[in-house]
C-alpha cells in the first residue's frame, strides 16, 4: 500500500498534482463501478426473463 505523503511538506504544485491524481483515480473508480452496476442490472433482467420463460414453457422431453 502507498504511504501517505506528509501534506505539510508538499509545495503548492505538488499539492495540486496530488489533488488532480486523486480526483482522476476517484473518477476512474466511479466509472468502473457504474459499468459493474450496469452489467449487474442487465444480468438480473436476463435472469428474470429466463425464469419467466421456464415457468411458461413446457419442459423439453429428455431423450435417452
N, C-alpha and C positions, 0 to 999 in steps of 0.2 A: 504494500500500500504506500502511496506517496506521502512523504512528510508534509505537514502543513507549514507554509512559509511564515516567518515572523513578519507580520504586516507592518510593524513599526519600522523595520529596517529597509523596506522597499521604497524605491523612488516613485514619484508620481507616474512616470512612464511604465514602470514595472507593475504598478497597481492597475493602470488602465489595461495593460496586456493581460494580467491575471483576470480582471473582470470580464474582458472580452472572451477569453478562453472559457471561463466558467459559464457565461451566457451561451456560447456555442455548444458546449457539452450538454447543458440542460436542454437546449433546443433539439439536439440530436436524439437525446434520450426520450424526449416528448414525442418526436416523430416516430421513433421505434415503438413506443407504447401505443400510439394511435394505430400503427399498422397491425400490431398484435391484436388489439381490441377489435379492429375491423375484421380480421381473419376469424377471430373467435365468434363474432356475431354471424358471419357468413356460414361457419360450420354449424352453429346452433340452428340456423334457419334450414340448412340442408338436412340436419338430423330430424327436425320437426317434419319436414316433407317426407322423408323416408319412413318415419314412424307412422305418419298418416297413411301412406301407401300400404304399409304392412297390415294396418287394421282393415283397409277396404278391399284389398286384393286377396283372392283366394290363394291358399298356399299351393306352390307348384308340386306336382307329383314327383316322388323320389323314384328313380329308376335304379334297379339292381343289376 
